[in-house]
Amino acid sequence: MASIKLLLKHADVKGIETFDVYRAHEGYNSVEKALKNMTPDEIVEEVKTSGLRGRGGAGFPTGLKWSFLAKPEGVPRYLVCNADESEPGTFKDRYLMEFLPHLLLEGLIVSSYALGANTCYIYIRGEYAWIVDILEKAIEEAKANGFLGKDILGSGFDLDIFVQRGAGAYICGEETALLESLEGKRGNPRIKPPFPAVKGVWDCPTVVNNVETLAAVVPIINDGGEAYSKIGAGRSTGTKLISACGNINKPGVYEIDMTISVEEFIFSDEYCGGIPNGKKLKACIPGGSSVPILPANLLLRTAEGNERLMNYESLNEGGFETGTMMGSGGFIVFDEDQCIVRHTMTLARFYNHESCGQCSPCREGTGWLYQILKKIEAGNGDMKDIDLLWDIQRKIDGNTICPLGEAAAWPVAAAIRHFRDEFEWHITHAEEAKVGNYGLGNYAAEALV
Ligand SMILES: Cc1cc2nc3c(=O)[nH]c(=O)nc-3n(C[C@H](O)[C@H](O)[C@H](O)COP(=O)(O)O)c2cc1C
């Protein structure tokens, strides 16, 4: 199938990170079109028509989110671009910002105009320090060429974009923790409602969107929402960036049409290029570390025997019993040599470390998940520990101030659901586990692909 490139169309052009080269390759056309020929409401309508869903993980319809923005008289509105990108396995926003900074700025200008925002913040994870320089240089260039600042292209629309670095906390990717951090406070999530659309940064109406979401506004305005909605499948319209890593021959960032199958994505040379060293595929986390892991058999085919596709609906087919989620598109592949218990423990350690500690189910629960997984992984577990893990993750799920709780609970639940045998093996083969000989346990060999 011919691949469609909307965001990465010009990614390989030499010098595309500079204003002049970007402008010479259709760059900023959507700003001209929007500011000269469209009203803000018309842009919101185009985005609604496109069917674009937020690319930050939850997949919420972008046009609908924009239409919730409160517009009280005399109160400024803000657009915040979420560039925190801390979800393990996810590095697609980094690619966009590093190589196509003007594409993001273009999306931010059109989106700010649509929302009536004269100030836009890019909140970027602290570790992406060198990308801050790239973005600031691009902002200066855009300003020098009349695309930022006062009276952009003579339209009367003013916009300033500021880049704000985070300090390396995963929780600051959660939109309300991000807003707290942006205001200079500790990044603790806020209780919702009120939602940012009503009370966001500086207590003013705010839209928070992911980098990729905002970049996707550019092709939507250039080609029309209708054209965008025809790409992809079902409610998975447009293209999606996938950052692929783990046991694959060609790790990297790929722009996919969401009609391709998971099998094609992993095994074809156009994408991941298969599993190295002739190993078999054991499992995959397709949407960033928070989404449920799936064993190879359920990854490639749904429980009903349908071919699993790389889109929101197909990945979720079967719910969490036999399916997973698209999430942020951080695609992590495991070959037959990987130990699921060890991997689950590593993730639990991460979530425990990153819990802000504000609410007890998350603060205490993530700590216990990590302690028990560490015990099982080291060969000191008890069969009852598996049930205990199950019980703890259930008590976290749905009982926390923000979804970090679920992000910590779901990987444990899915690992036990699909790889319980492997947990049991660690307990019954304690001596082997202690010397790091993980083996496959009783893991069903026929589930490998
Ligand atoms: C713990 C946690 C971390 C998150 N990290 C990110 C992130 O790094 N980038 C991001 O865009 N969204 C992240 N989100 C989701 C945001 O809260 C929010 O839903 C998103 O920025 C909305 O943008 P979208 O509608 O364009 O997807 C995170 C959520 C949680 C609970």
Ligand as a Chemical Component Dictionary entry (heavy atoms), coordinates in Angstrom:
data_LIG
# 
_chem_comp.id                   LIG 
_chem_comp.type                 NON-POLYMER 
_chem_comp.pdbx_formal_charge   0 
_chem_comp.three_letter_code    LIG 
# 
loop_
_chem_comp_atom.comp_id 
_chem_comp_atom.atom_id 
_chem_comp_atom.alt_atom_id 
_chem_comp_atom.type_symbol 
_chem_comp_atom.charge 
_chem_comp_atom.model_Cartn_x 
_chem_comp_atom.model_Cartn_y 
_chem_comp_atom.model_Cartn_z 
_chem_comp_atom.pdbx_ordinal 
LIG C1  C1  C 0 0.548  11.039 33.685 1  
LIG C2  C2  C 0 0.186  11.616 32.359 2  
LIG C3  C3  C 0 1.169  12.031 31.479 3  
LIG C4  C4  C 0 0.822  12.593 30.253 4  
LIG N1  N1  N 0 1.816  12.979 29.404 5  
LIG C5  C5  C 0 1.496  13.560 28.227 6  
LIG C6  C6  C 0 2.522  14.013 27.352 7  
LIG O1  O1  O 0 3.712  13.892 27.638 8  
LIG N2  N2  N 0 2.139  14.601 26.185 9  
LIG C7  C7  C 0 0.819  14.773 25.844 10 
LIG O2  O2  O 0 0.516  15.332 24.792 11 
LIG N3  N3  N 0 -0.168 14.331 26.648 12 
LIG C8  C8  C 0 0.144  13.749 27.833 13 
LIG N4  N4  N 0 -0.865 13.358 28.666 14 
LIG C9  C9  C 0 -2.256 13.629 28.268 15 
LIG C10 C10 C 0 -2.636 15.064 28.602 16 
LIG O3  O3  O 0 -3.170 15.101 29.920 17 
LIG C11 C11 C 0 -3.730 15.617 27.657 18 
LIG O4  O4  O 0 -4.773 14.697 27.581 19 
LIG C12 C12 C 0 -3.202 15.891 26.247 20 
LIG O5  O5  O 0 -2.105 16.769 26.264 21 
LIG C13 C13 C 0 -4.313 16.506 25.422 22 
LIG O6  O6  O 0 -3.877 16.714 24.120 23 
LIG P1  P1  P 0 -4.579 16.010 22.872 24 
LIG O7  O7  O 0 -6.067 16.183 23.050 25 
LIG O8  O8  O 0 -4.055 16.756 21.693 26 
LIG O9  O9  O 0 -4.181 14.586 22.893 27 
LIG C14 C14 C 0 -0.550 12.762 29.899 28 
LIG C15 C15 C 0 -1.532 12.323 30.780 29 
LIG C16 C16 C 0 -1.167 11.749 31.992 30 
LIG C17 C17 C 0 -2.246 11.297 32.914 31 
# 
loop_
_chem_comp_bond.comp_id 
_chem_comp_bond.atom_id_1 
_chem_comp_bond.atom_id_2 
_chem_comp_bond.value_order 
_chem_comp_bond.pdbx_ordinal 
LIG C1  C2  SING 1  
LIG C2  C3  SING 2  
LIG C2  C16 DOUB 3  
LIG C3  C4  DOUB 4  
LIG C4  N1  SING 5  
LIG C4  C14 SING 6  
LIG N1  C5  DOUB 7  
LIG C5  C6  SING 8  
LIG C5  C8  SING 9  
LIG C6  O1  DOUB 10 
LIG C6  N2  SING 11 
LIG N2  C7  SING 12 
LIG C7  O2  DOUB 13 
LIG C7  N3  SING 14 
LIG N3  C8  DOUB 15 
LIG C8  N4  SING 16 
LIG N4  C9  SING 17 
LIG N4  C14 SING 18 
LIG C9  C10 SING 19 
LIG C10 O3  SING 20 
LIG C10 C11 SING 21 
LIG C11 O4  SING 22 
LIG C11 C12 SING 23 
LIG C12 O5  SING 24 
LIG C12 C13 SING 25 
LIG C13 O6  SING 26 
LIG O6  P1  SING 27 
LIG P1  O7  DOUB 28 
LIG P1  O8  SING 29 
LIG P1  O9  SING 30 
LIG C14 C15 DOUB 31 
LIG C15 C16 SING 32 
LIG C16 C17 SING 33 
# 
